């Protein structure tokens, strides 16, 4: 099983709800890798990159207090 990479909104953005975070993710908006166990920590990532490198992500949103897993999210 692949390790999930934590990502956070980039460029000072934040999303108040999981739906808002998922809309941004689906629109290929950049997020920031925030995972010290990942060699790409501090680098931008979007949905396209995640799929291209087969990297599952966990998105932190709402001032980093909530999480959503895009591969499990149903709209």
N, C-alpha and C positions, 0 to 999 in steps of 0.2 A: 504494500500500500504506500502511495506517495504521501510525503509530508505536506500538510497544508501550510501555505505561506500567508502571513498576516499582511494586509494592505490597509492604508488609511487614505482619506481624501488628500489630494495634492493641491498646491498653490493656495493654501488658506481656505479651501472650500470645506463645507460640512453638510451633511444631509440629516434632516430631522427624523426621517423614517426609513425603514428598510426598502420600501417601494421607491423612494427618491434615490437611494444609493444604488439600487438595481437598475433604475432607468439610466443613471449616469454610466454604470458599468456596461450595460447593453449598448450605449451610444459610443463606446470606446473612449470615454473620458479617462485621462491619466490619473492613476492613483500612485501612492508611494509605498514601496516595499518597506515594512517596519518590522523586521524579523532578524534579530542578530544572528540566528543560526543559518541564515540564507546569504550566500555570497553576493547577492544583489541588494542587500540591505541599503536603504537610502536612495535607490534608483527608481525611476518611474516605471510603471507597468500598466497595461490596459487589457481589456478582454482578448483582443487579438494576440497580444504577446503571451498571455496565459495559456491560450489554446495552442499556439504554435509550439510552445515549450512544454506542453502537457503538465502545467503547474496549477493544481487546485488552490484556490484562495479563500480566505476568510476576510470579509470587509468589516472594518470597525467604522461606526458612524455615530451620530448624535453625541458629539464631543468625545468620541472614542469610548463611550460607555455601553454601546450595544453592538451586536455582531449579526451578520447574515452570511450564509454560505450560498454563493450563486448557483452551485450545482444542485442544491436542494430547494431553491426558491421557486415557488409557483405563483404566477400572477393571477 
